Amino acid sequence: MAFGWGLGRVSASTATTLSLLEPAAAAVLAVLVVGEQLPALGWTGIALIFGSLIVLTAPVGTLRSAKTVPDEKQARQPGAVAVEPGVE
């Protein structure tokens, strides 16, 4: 019920990304609650899932975009794009 409630309040991409945690959370709960044994490869997989989700959910820095309208001199060169001074 809480899962359905949460899905109604987040974007589809966020819900999809966070749903990747479900198998990892189930494995951790199985170890903690039931006493299951998880091999090293399982812990490595969980670490990779958490690491990937951290990378996916980390805020992206602002990107500067180049002007796409060439000036007169550059317009004569095929494929040239005008770049604002100081922007790389």
C-alpha positions in Angstrom: 0.0 0.0 0.0 2.8 2.4 0.9 4.6 1.5 -2.4 1.5 2.4 -4.4 1.1 5.6 -2.5 4.8 6.5 -3.1 4.5 5.7 -6.9 1.8 8.3 -7.2 4.0 11.0 -5.8 7.3 10.6 -7.8 8.2 10.7 -11.4 8.3 7.5 -13.5 12.1 7.6 -13.9 12.6 8.0 -10.2 10.3 5.1 -9.4 12.0 2.9 -11.9 15.4 3.7 -10.5 14.4 3.2 -6.9 12.6 -0.1 -7.7 16.1 -1.5 -8.5 16.7 -1.4 -4.7 14.0 -4.0 -4.1 16.0 -7.2 -4.7 19.0 -5.8 -2.7 16.7 -4.8 0.2 15.1 -8.2 0.2 18.6 -9.9 0.3 19.7 -7.7 3.2 16.5 -8.3 5.1 16.9 -12.1 4.5 20.3 -11.9 6.1 19.2 -9.7 9.0 15.8 -11.2 9.8 15.8 -14.8 8.7 19.5 -15.5 9.1 20.3 -16.4 5.5 23.9 -16.6 4.4 24.9 -14.3 1.5 28.1 -15.2 -0.3 30.7 -12.5 -1.1 29.5 -12.3 -4.7 26.0 -11.4 -3.4 27.4 -8.6 -1.2 29.4 -7.4 -4.2 26.2 -7.3 -6.3 24.4 -5.3 -3.6 27.4 -2.9 -3.4 27.3 -2.4 -7.2 23.5 -1.8 -7.1 23.9 0.9 -4.3 26.9 2.4 -6.1 25.0 2.6 -9.4 22.0 4.2 -7.7 24.2 6.8 -6.1 25.6 7.7 -9.4 22.2 7.8 -11.1 20.6 10.0 -8.4 23.6 12.3 -7.9 22.8 15.9 -9.0 24.3 16.8 -12.3 26.4 20.1 -12.5 25.2 22.8 -14.7 26.4 22.5 -18.3 27.2 25.5 -20.4 26.0 25.2 -24.0 27.7 26.7 -27.1 25.9 29.1 -29.3 24.6 27.3 -32.3 24.4 30.3 -34.6 27.8 30.9 -36.4 29.1 34.4 -36.9 29.9 35.6 -40.5 33.5 34.5 -40.6 32.7 31.0 -39.2 29.6 30.6 -41.4 31.9 30.2 -44.4 33.5 27.1 -42.8 31.4 24.0 -43.2 30.3 22.5 -39.8 31.6 25.4 -37.8 29.9 26.4 -34.5 30.3 29.8 -32.8 31.4 29.5 -29.2 30.8 32.2 -26.6 34.1 33.6 -25.4 35.2 32.0 -22.1 33.0 28.9 -22.7 34.8 25.7 -23.5 
